[in-house]
Amino acid sequence: MIETKGWAAFDARSPMKPFQFQRRDPGARDVLVDILFCGICHSDLHQVRNEWAGTRYPIVPGHEIVGRVAKAGASVTGFKVGDTVGVGCFVGSCGTCAACKRGLEQYCEKGAVGTYNAVDASGEKTYGGYSQRIVVDERFVVRVAAKERLDAVAPLLCAGITTWSPLRHWKVGKGHRVAVLGLGGLGHMAVKLAAALGAEVTLLSSSPAKKKDAQRLGAHDFVATAEAARLGPRFDFVLDTVSAPHDLGGLLGTLRLDGTLIMLGASPEAMPVHPFSLIMKRRSIAGSLVGGLPETQEVLDFCADKNITADVETIAARDIDRAWDRMLEGDVRYRFSIDASTL
């Protein structure tokens, strides 16, 4: 077993604390990764505070991991010691169901194994990237081509792929008008990626102060959320990244014929929709959950080619709790990244 230091929560309300635990020895198909940086995702906070229920304490969060290969098992073919790699939201799936065979492991019919707060195939609890190292089956490791700003690459393993997957599924590109609701960790990546794919991008936000940032990130227009309903049918797609209750009817009214509202944010409460909002222009509401391994590799390669990274503030492990507070206050532009050397 491999002794590992991490940062863990031991209950739903107490501050995070240093935590020493054991990783398994790498098997024939495993890769041992020395973690360099791990992004902070809002879902980390949801899970630590048991807001989605089912949290297993102690919990070591983190699924936006960038590091270097320290050891590769005898049967590993895709990676060697010294390679820069990433680990995202999942570290296991059945590999045999229809979804897995399509490279959509996030929808595994038997349930994908989360990078943390899950139980793997051996019955061991999974611990995430707020730690020094991680052992992962090579199927769930991806190559990182970027050589610099690896702290800013880490959030691509969740925020990046979560917005990339629907853009690719709906084949968004030139000639499309796309609105992004909310400019946070997901929203800022949605703006960057949709613009890089050639779409005309509008940011919808309740904060006028974000107009300049939206333009810097690649948005072609900015509209205050309260004014969105007055736009009329304008967009082919709306990417909704907001994780709190809000008016879906107004958003649906901005969609053109056959337009789609794509839900990425996870509101804890149900939100009503009047059927006529959908019926009159054959509109759709859809959802999307992160992405599979092929799409994750694709977005990393695309971002490396286009020189796209997340906007990050890099912090030490001791500042995690304060970072969560600031995240809830909207006081981050637009993702925190933990320097694993401070653990």
C-alpha positions in Angstrom: 0.0 0.0 0.0 1.1 3.6 -0.7 0.9 6.1 2.1 -0.7 9.3 0.9 -1.4 12.7 2.5 -4.6 14.5 1.6 -7.1 17.0 2.8 -10.4 15.6 4.1 -13.7 16.5 5.6 -14.8 14.3 8.6 -18.4 15.6 8.8 -20.7 18.0 7.0 -19.8 21.2 8.9 -16.3 21.0 10.4 -13.3 22.6 8.5 -11.2 20.4 6.3 -8.2 18.7 8.0 -5.0 17.0 6.9 -5.6 13.3 6.4 -3.2 10.4 5.9 -4.5 7.3 4.1 -3.4 4.5 1.8 -3.7 4.0 -1.9 -3.5 0.6 -3.4 -0.3 -0.6 -5.0 -0.6 -0.2 -8.8 -1.8 -3.3 -10.6 -0.8 -4.4 -14.1 -3.2 -1.9 -15.8 -2.8 0.9 -13.2 -1.0 4.2 -13.4 0.3 5.9 -10.3 0.0 9.7 -10.7 1.8 12.3 -8.6 -0.7 15.1 -8.4 0.4 18.6 -9.2 -2.9 20.5 -9.2 -6.5 19.8 -8.5 -9.3 22.2 -9.3 -12.1 22.9 -6.9 -15.6 22.1 -8.3 -18.9 23.2 -6.7 -19.9 19.6 -6.5 -17.0 19.1 -4.1 -18.8 21.4 -1.6 -22.2 19.7 -2.3 -20.7 16.3 -1.4 -18.7 17.4 1.6 -21.8 19.0 3.1 -23.9 16.0 2.2 -26.3 18.2 0.2 -26.8 15.4 -2.3 -27.0 12.7 0.5 -24.9 9.6 0.7 -21.6 11.2 1.6 -19.1 8.7 3.2 -16.8 10.3 5.7 -14.0 11.0 5.8 -14.2 12.3 2.2 -11.2 13.5 0.2 -12.8 15.5 -2.7 -11.4 16.5 -6.1 -11.9 15.3 -9.6 -10.0 17.9 -11.7 -6.6 16.4 -11.5 -3.4 17.1 -13.4 -0.2 15.3 -12.5 2.7 13.2 -13.7 3.0 9.5 -14.1 5.3 8.1 -11.3 4.7 4.4 -12.1 3.0 2.4 -14.9 1.9 -1.2 -14.5 3.3 -4.0 -16.6 0.3 -4.1 -19.0 -0.1 -0.3 -19.4 0.4 0.7 -23.0 -0.7 4.3 -23.2 1.5 6.0 -20.6 5.0 6.0 -19.3 6.8 7.5 -16.3 7.1 11.2 -16.6 4.0 11.8 -18.8 1.8 14.6 -17.9 -1.8 13.3 -17.4 -5.2 14.1 -16.2 -7.9 12.3 -14.1 -11.4 13.5 -14.2 -14.7 12.7 -12.6 -14.7 8.9 -12.9 -12.1 6.2 -12.2 -14.2 3.1 -13.2 -17.1 1.8 -15.1 -18.3 -1.7 -16.3 -16.8 -1.2 -19.8 -19.4 -3.6 -21.3 -22.7 -1.8 -21.4 -24.0 0.1 -24.4 -23.0 3.5 -23.0 -19.4 2.4 -22.1 -18.9 0.9 -25.6 -19.8 4.2 -27.0 -17.2 6.0 -24.9 -19.9 7.5 -22.7 -18.7 6.0 -19.4 -20.5 8.8 -17.5 -23.8 7.1 -18.3 -22.6 3.5 -17.5 -25.7 1.4 -17.0 -24.1 -0.3 -13.9 -23.0 3.0 -12.5 -19.7 4.8 -13.1 -17.3 4.9 -10.2 -16.7 8.4 -9.0 -13.1 9.6 -8.4 -14.2 10.2 -4.8 -17.0 9.3 -2.4 -17.6 6.0 -4.3 -16.7 2.3 -4.0 -14.5 0.8 -6.7 -14.7 -2.7 -8.2 -12.5 -4.1 -5.4 -14.8 -2.7 -2.7 -12.4 0.0 -1.7 -13.6 3.5 -1.0 -12.3 6.1 -3.5 -10.5 9.3 -2.4 -10.0 12.2 -4.8 -7.5 14.7 -5.9 -7.1 16.9 -2.8 -4.1 14.6 -2.2 -0.5 13.9 -3.2 -1.1 10.9 -5.5 -3.7 8.7 -7.0 -3.8 5.2 -8.5 -6.1 4.8 -11.6 -6.8 2.2 -14.2 -5.2 3.5 -17.4 -8.6 3.5 -19.1 -9.5 6.5 -17.0 -6.3 8.5 -17.5 -6.0 11.1 -20.3 -3.0 12.7 -21.9 -2.2 16.4 -21.2 -0.4 18.1 -24.0 -0.1 21.5 -22.4 3.3 22.2 -20.9 2.6 25.4 -19.0 -0.1 26.7 -16.6 -1.1 23.2 -15.5 -3.0 24.7 -12.6 -5.2 26.3 -15.3 -5.5 23.0 -17.2 -6.9 21.1 -14.2 -10.4 22.5 -14.4 -10.8 21.2 -17.9 -11.2 17.8 -16.4 -14.7 18.8 -15.1 -15.7 22.4 -16.0 -14.2 22.0 -19.5 -15.6 18.6 -20.4 -19.0 19.4 -18.8 -19.5 22.2 -21.3 -17.6 20.6 -24.2 -19.7 17.4 -24.2 -23.1 19.1 -25.0 -21.4 21.4 -27.5 -20.1 18.4 -29.4 -23.3 16.3 -29.0 -25.4 19.0 -30.5 -22.7 19.8 -33.1 -22.5 23.5 -32.2 -20.4 25.6 -34.5 -20.5 28.3 -37.2 -24.0 29.6 -37.9 -25.3 28.8 -34.5 -26.4 31.4 -31.9 -25.6 30.2 -28.4 -26.5 31.8 -25.0 -24.7 30.9 -21.8 -26.6 31.6 -18.6 -24.2 32.3 -15.7 -20.6 33.3 -15.7 -18.9 31.0 -13.2 -16.7 27.9 -13.4 -18.9 26.2 -16.0 -20.1 29.4 -17.7 -16.7 30.9 -18.4 -15.6 27.6 -20.1 -18.8 27.4 -22.1 -18.2 30.9 -23.5 -14.6 30.1 -24.4 -15.4 26.8 -26.0 -18.5 27.8 -27.9 -16.7 30.9 -29.3 -13.7 28.8 -30.3 -16.0 26.4 -32.2 -17.3 29.4 -34.2 -20.7 30.0 -32.6 -22.1 33.5 -32.0 -22.1 33.6 -28.2 -24.2 35.8 -25.8 -23.7 35.8 -22.1 -26.8 36.1 -19.9 -25.9 37.3 -16.4 -27.5 39.1 -13.5 -24.2 40.9 -12.9 -23.6 43.9 -15.2 -20.0 44.0 -13.8 -19.3 40.8 -15.8 -19.9 42.4 -19.2 -16.2 43.2 -19.8 -15.1 39.8 -18.7 -17.6 38.1 -21.0 -16.2 40.0 -23.9 -12.6 39.1 -22.9 -13.6 35.5 -22.8 -15.0 35.6 -26.3 -18.7 36.5 -25.9 -20.1 38.6 -28.8 -22.9 40.1 -26.7 -24.0 40.5 -23.1 -27.7 40.6 -21.9 -28.9 41.1 -18.4 -30.8 38.1 -17.3 -33.8 40.2 -16.4 -34.0 41.5 -20.0 -33.6 38.1 -21.6 -37.3 37.4 -21.9 -37.6 40.6 -24.1 -35.2 39.2 -26.7 -37.8 37.0 -28.4 -36.8 33.9 -30.3 -33.1 34.4 -30.9 -30.9 31.5 -29.9 -30.4 27.9 -31.2 -29.1 26.7 -27.8 -29.0 28.0 -24.3 -26.4 26.4 -22.0 -27.8 26.8 -18.5 -25.0 26.6 -15.9 -26.9 28.0 -12.9 -27.3 25.7 -9.9 -30.1 27.6 -8.2 -33.9 27.9 -8.9 -34.6 30.3 -11.8 -37.2 31.1 -14.5 -37.0 28.5 -17.2 -40.0 30.0 -19.1 -38.1 33.2 -19.9 -35.1 31.2 -21.2 -37.3 29.0 -23.3 -38.8 32.1 -24.9 -35.4 33.1 -26.3 -35.1 29.9 -28.3 -35.8 29.8 -32.0 -37.7 27.0 -33.8 -36.2 23.6 -32.7 -34.0 25.3 -30.1 -32.7 23.5 -27.1 -32.2 24.5 -23.5 -29.4 22.4 -22.1 -29.3 22.0 -18.4 -25.8 21.8 -16.9 -26.4 23.4 -13.5 -28.1 21.2 -10.9 -30.7 23.1 -9.0 -31.6 21.5 -5.7 -35.3 22.4 -6.3 -37.7 21.6 -9.2 -38.5 24.4 -11.6 -41.9 24.6 -13.3 -42.2 24.7 -17.1 -45.4 25.6 -18.9 -46.1 23.2 -21.8 -46.8 26.1 -24.3 -43.2 27.2 -23.8 -42.1 24.0 -25.6 -45.1 23.4 -27.9 -45.2 26.6 -29.8 -41.7 26.3 -31.4 -41.0 22.7 -31.0 -38.4 23.5 -28.3 -36.6 21.0 -26.1 -35.2 20.8 -22.7 -32.2 18.5 -22.3 -29.5 17.7 -19.8 -25.9 16.7 -20.0 -23.5 15.1 -17.5 -19.8 15.7 -17.8 -18.3 13.6 -20.6 -16.8 10.2 -21.4 -13.1 9.4 -21.9 -12.9 10.0 -25.6 -14.6 13.4 -25.3 -12.4 14.3 -22.4 -9.3 13.6 -24.4 -10.8 15.6 -27.3 -11.4 18.7 -25.2 -7.9 18.6 -23.7 -6.4 18.3 -27.2 -8.6 21.0 -28.6 -7.7 23.4 -25.7 -4.0 22.7 -26.1 -4.3 23.5 -29.8 -6.3 26.7 -29.3 -4.3 27.7 -26.2 -7.4 27.6 -24.0 -7.2 27.2 -20.2 -9.5 28.0 -17.3 -9.2 31.3 -15.5 -7.9 30.2 -12.1 -6.7 31.4 -8.8 -4.2 28.9 -7.4 -4.3 28.3 -3.6 -2.6 26.3 -0.9 -4.4 23.5 0.8 -4.8 25.4 4.0 -7.0 27.9 2.1 -9.6 25.4 0.9 -12.3 26.3 3.3 -12.0 30.0 2.6 -12.0 29.2 -1.1 -15.3 27.4 -0.7 -16.8 30.5 1.2 -15.6 32.7 -1.6 -17.0 30.4 -4.3 -20.4 30.7 -2.6 -20.0 34.5 -2.5 -19.1 34.5 -6.2 -15.7 35.9 -5.3 -13.6 33.9 -7.8 -12.7 34.4 -11.4 -13.5 31.6 -12.2 -12.0 28.5 -10.7 -9.8 27.7 -7.7 -6.9 25.3 -8.3 -5.1 23.6 -5.4 -1.3 23.4 -5.5 -0.8 19.8 -4.4 2.7 20.5 -3.1 1.1 22.4 -0.2 -0.8 19.3 1.1 
